[in-house]
Amino acid sequence: MLKFTEEHEWLKIEGGVATVGITVHAAEQLGDLVFVELPEVGATFEKGGDAATVESVKAASDVYCPLDGEIVEVNEAITADPSLVNSDPQGAGWFFKLKLANPADADSLLDEAAYKELVG
């Protein structure tokens, strides 16, 4: 199941764990990334918490935790090579995996059609 937030994060949910990253739209708006800071494995976040930070040649931006949960894995490849986020934001450029506190909360997020309407 693929879900999106109004803050331009995507979630691919499998078995109560969400792989989270930024959308193609967000990557395009940010421009070339030069730095990514990821959360610690084991950290817990509430929905809307600042989970990660990205810096591009244009600006710095926070990546928000889309739902309540615990970080179970991070993608170290994007800290070594932030350009992965630009080249494949919804694939190899994922940020972290989040064990959802309540997987049913994902129902309140946007589906792909609603997200595409948001970004127009």
C-alpha positions, 0 to 999 in steps of 0.5 A: 500500500502506497500512501502520501502526506501533505508534507510530501513524504511517501510511505510503502506499508508492508506488515505494519512497517512503513518504508518512508521517503520524500516524493518526486515532487519534494526532491524536484523542489529541493534540487540537488541534495548535498547532505542527509541526516537520518534518525537513530534506529530505536528512536520513537516519533509522534506523527509530525515529529522532525525525523530527518533533515535534508540540505540542498544547494537551495535550502534545508528542510525537515522530513517529518515522521508521517505516523507514530512509530519506532525507527527500525532501519535507516538507509545509510546509503543516502547519507554517503550519497545524497544524490540517490534521493534525487535520482530515485526518491521513491526507490533507492532513495528511501530514508527510514523504516518505521514500525507503526504504533497503529497501522490503521492510522495510515488510512487517514493519509492520502492515496496517490490520486489525492496526492497528485491533486494536491501538487497539481 
